[in-house]
Amino acid sequence: MLFPILKDTYTFYWQNLRFFAAIMLPLVIPMELLNTLLQSIWPADPMQPVTLLPGIMVTLIFYPIYQTALVLGVKHRLSGELPPIKQLIQQGGLFWFAIVVVNVLFYLAMFVGLMLLVIPAIYIGVRWSLAEQNVVLNQEGPIDALKSSWEDTSDVFWLIFGGSLAIVITMLIPGLTLFSWFVAVFDYAAPAMFISAVLQSLFYPLLVVFFMRVRHYIKNNE
């Protein structure tokens, strides 16, 4: 079932790329502008986790809004509807707090999983992969959304793992190519890094579409 779901995912993504860009860009552009500014003032160093906090905080302001807007947008497009972008973004604000809580719990669990070696983190990541969609589409609270995701994904672990891996690789290849090109041409200039980050973000809806497709398969077995 993996290959038909991946095929549907890529087809749907390319058919609706302009729609996804219209959702993402009004939020990703200011988010990446702030991140670029912060990076120039307080460079992030992975070896010093505290330096990553400003960027994480900025992302948590914008991410829940465009994540919700994308989930709702995919839902409407699957029904043949074309909702106003402004309406989707406004709805995104309604679920902001719940999505933030889900992400905080998710990454805390992932951090613990990484401390216990990589495999527990991967397992948790897969089993909680549908939590955000449960918040938005089922209007569940953060804890219930995580529980529902854990239950729903019990029989499709390898489907989600394999599909997510394929999509992440798909995202990384053009993303790293863009980054390498900008680095080579502009030598880490801030505007070039900003443009590269914005362009790379446009591949993110692939994961949202894939998880929506998996969700449909779980509920309808098709």
C-alpha positions as CSV (number, residue, x, y, z in Angstrom):
1,M,0.0,0.0,0.0
2,L,3.0,2.3,0.5
3,F,3.6,3.0,-3.2
4,P,0.0,3.9,-4.1
5,I,-0.2,6.3,-1.1
6,L,3.1,7.9,-2.1
7,K,2.0,8.3,-5.7
8,D,-1.3,9.9,-4.5
9,T,0.7,12.2,-2.2
10,Y,3.1,13.5,-4.9
11,T,0.3,13.9,-7.4
12,F,-1.9,15.8,-5.1
13,Y,1.0,18.0,-3.9
14,W,2.0,19.0,-7.4
15,Q,-1.5,19.7,-8.4
16,N,-2.0,22.0,-5.5
17,L,1.5,23.5,-5.1
18,R,0.3,27.1,-5.8
19,F,-2.4,26.7,-3.2
20,F,0.1,25.5,-0.6
21,A,2.5,28.3,-1.5
22,A,-0.3,30.8,-0.9
23,I,-0.8,29.4,2.6
24,M,2.8,29.0,3.5
25,L,4.5,32.2,2.2
26,P,2.6,34.8,4.1
27,L,3.7,33.1,7.3
28,V,7.1,31.5,6.4
29,I,8.5,34.8,5.0
30,P,8.2,36.8,8.2
31,M,9.2,33.7,10.2
32,E,12.4,33.3,8.2
33,L,13.1,37.0,8.3
34,L,13.0,36.9,12.1
35,N,15.2,33.8,12.1
36,T,17.7,35.4,9.8
37,L,17.8,38.5,12.0
38,L,18.2,36.4,15.1
39,Q,21.0,34.4,13.5
40,S,22.9,37.5,12.8
41,I,22.6,38.7,16.4
42,W,22.8,35.4,18.2
43,P,24.2,32.6,16.0
44,A,22.8,29.2,16.7
45,D,25.3,26.5,17.8
46,P,23.9,22.9,17.9
47,M,26.6,22.2,20.6
48,Q,25.0,24.8,22.8
49,P,21.3,24.1,23.0
50,V,20.5,27.4,24.7
51,T,21.5,29.3,21.5
52,L,18.7,27.4,19.6
53,L,15.9,28.7,21.8
54,P,15.3,32.0,20.0
55,G,14.8,30.2,16.7
56,I,12.6,27.6,18.3
57,M,10.4,30.3,19.9
58,V,10.0,32.1,16.6
59,T,9.0,28.9,14.8
60,L,6.5,28.0,17.5
61,I,4.8,31.4,16.9
62,F,4.2,30.7,13.2
63,Y,4.3,26.9,12.7
64,P,1.0,26.0,14.5
65,I,-0.9,28.5,12.3
66,Y,0.4,27.3,8.9
67,Q,0.3,23.7,10.0
68,T,-3.4,24.0,10.9
69,A,-4.1,26.0,7.7
70,L,-2.4,23.3,5.6
71,V,-4.4,20.5,7.3
72,L,-7.7,22.3,6.7
73,G,-6.6,23.3,3.2
74,V,-5.9,19.7,2.3
75,K,-9.2,18.6,3.7
76,H,-11.1,21.2,1.6
77,R,-9.1,20.4,-1.6
78,L,-9.9,16.7,-1.2
79,S,-13.5,17.7,-1.2
80,G,-13.1,19.8,-4.3
81,E,-13.4,23.1,-2.4
82,L,-11.1,26.1,-2.7
83,P,-11.4,28.0,0.6
84,P,-10.1,31.6,1.0
85,I,-6.5,31.6,2.2
86,K,-7.3,34.3,4.7
87,Q,-10.0,32.1,6.3
88,L,-7.6,29.2,6.6
89,I,-5.0,31.3,8.3
90,Q,-7.5,32.8,10.7
91,Q,-8.7,29.2,11.6
92,G,-5.1,28.4,12.2
93,G,-5.0,30.8,15.1
94,L,-7.8,28.9,16.8
95,F,-5.7,25.8,17.3
96,W,-2.4,27.6,18.1
97,F,-2.2,26.7,21.8
98,A,-3.1,23.0,21.3
99,I,-0.6,22.5,18.5
100,V,2.1,24.2,20.6
101,V,1.4,21.9,23.5
102,V,1.4,18.8,21.2
103,N,4.8,19.9,19.8
104,V,6.3,20.6,23.2
105,L,5.2,17.1,24.5
106,F,6.3,15.5,21.2
107,Y,9.8,17.0,21.2
108,L,10.3,16.3,24.9
109,A,9.4,12.7,24.3
110,M,11.7,12.6,21.3
111,F,14.6,14.1,23.3
112,V,14.1,11.4,26.0
113,G,14.0,8.8,23.2
114,L,17.2,10.1,21.7
115,M,18.9,9.8,25.1
116,L,17.8,6.1,25.1
117,L,19.4,5.7,21.7
118,V,17.7,6.5,18.4
119,I,15.2,3.7,18.0
120,P,12.8,4.8,20.8
121,A,12.7,8.4,19.3
122,I,11.8,7.0,15.8
123,Y,9.1,4.8,17.3
124,I,7.6,7.7,19.2
125,G,7.8,10.0,16.2
126,V,5.9,7.6,14.1
127,R,3.2,6.7,16.6
128,W,2.5,10.4,17.4
129,S,2.7,11.5,13.8
130,L,-1.1,12.1,13.4
131,A,-1.6,14.0,16.7
132,E,-1.7,17.5,15.1
133,Q,-4.3,16.3,12.6
134,N,-6.4,14.9,15.5
135,V,-6.3,18.3,17.1
136,V,-7.5,20.1,14.0
137,L,-9.9,17.6,12.4
138,N,-11.3,15.9,15.5
139,Q,-10.9,19.0,17.8
140,E,-9.2,16.9,20.4
141,G,-7.1,18.3,23.3
142,P,-3.4,17.7,23.1
143,I,-3.3,14.6,25.4
144,D,-6.3,13.0,23.7
145,A,-4.8,13.8,20.3
146,L,-1.6,12.0,21.2
147,K,-3.5,9.0,22.6
148,S,-5.6,8.8,19.5
149,S,-2.5,8.9,17.2
150,W,-0.9,6.2,19.2
151,E,-3.9,4.0,18.9
152,D,-4.6,4.7,15.2
153,T,-1.0,4.0,14.1
154,S,-0.6,0.7,15.9
155,D,-1.0,-1.4,12.6
156,V,0.6,1.0,10.2
157,F,4.0,1.7,11.8
158,W,6.1,0.6,8.8
159,L,3.8,2.3,6.3
160,I,4.3,5.6,8.1
161,F,8.0,5.1,8.7
162,G,8.7,4.1,5.1
163,G,6.6,6.8,3.6
164,S,8.0,9.5,5.9
165,L,11.6,8.4,5.1
166,A,10.9,8.5,1.3
167,I,9.4,12.0,1.6
168,V,12.1,13.4,3.8
169,I,14.7,12.1,1.4
170,T,12.7,13.8,-1.5
171,M,12.7,17.0,0.5
172,L,16.4,16.9,1.4
173,I,17.7,16.4,-2.1
174,P,16.3,19.6,-3.6
175,G,16.7,21.4,-0.3
176,L,20.4,20.6,0.0
177,T,20.9,21.4,-3.6
178,L,19.3,24.8,-3.2
179,F,21.3,25.4,0.0
180,S,24.6,24.3,-1.6
181,W,24.0,26.5,-4.6
182,F,23.2,29.6,-2.5
183,V,26.3,29.0,-0.3
184,A,28.5,28.6,-3.4
185,V,27.2,31.7,-5.1
186,F,26.6,34.0,-2.2
187,D,29.0,32.7,0.5
188,Y,26.5,32.4,3.4
189,A,25.1,35.9,2.8
190,A,22.0,36.4,5.0
191,P,19.6,37.3,2.1
192,A,20.7,34.1,0.3
193,M,20.1,32.0,3.4
194,F,16.7,33.6,3.8
195,I,15.6,32.8,0.2
196,S,17.0,29.3,0.5
197,A,15.0,28.6,3.7
198,V,11.8,30.0,2.2
199,L,12.1,27.9,-0.9
200,Q,12.9,24.8,1.1
201,S,9.8,25.3,3.2
202,L,7.6,24.8,0.2
203,F,8.4,21.1,0.2
204,Y,6.9,20.7,3.7
205,P,3.3,20.3,2.6
206,L,4.3,16.9,1.2
207,L,4.4,15.5,4.7
208,V,1.0,17.0,5.6
209,V,-0.5,15.5,2.5
210,F,1.1,12.1,3.2
211,F,-0.2,12.0,6.8
212,M,-3.7,13.0,5.6
213,R,-3.5,10.1,3.0
214,V,-2.4,7.7,5.7
215,R,-5.2,8.9,8.0
216,H,-7.7,8.2,5.2
217,Y,-6.3,4.7,4.7
218,I,-6.5,3.9,8.4
219,K,-10.2,4.9,8.6
220,N,-11.3,3.5,5.2
221,N,-8.7,0.9,4.4
222,E,-8.3,2.3,0.9
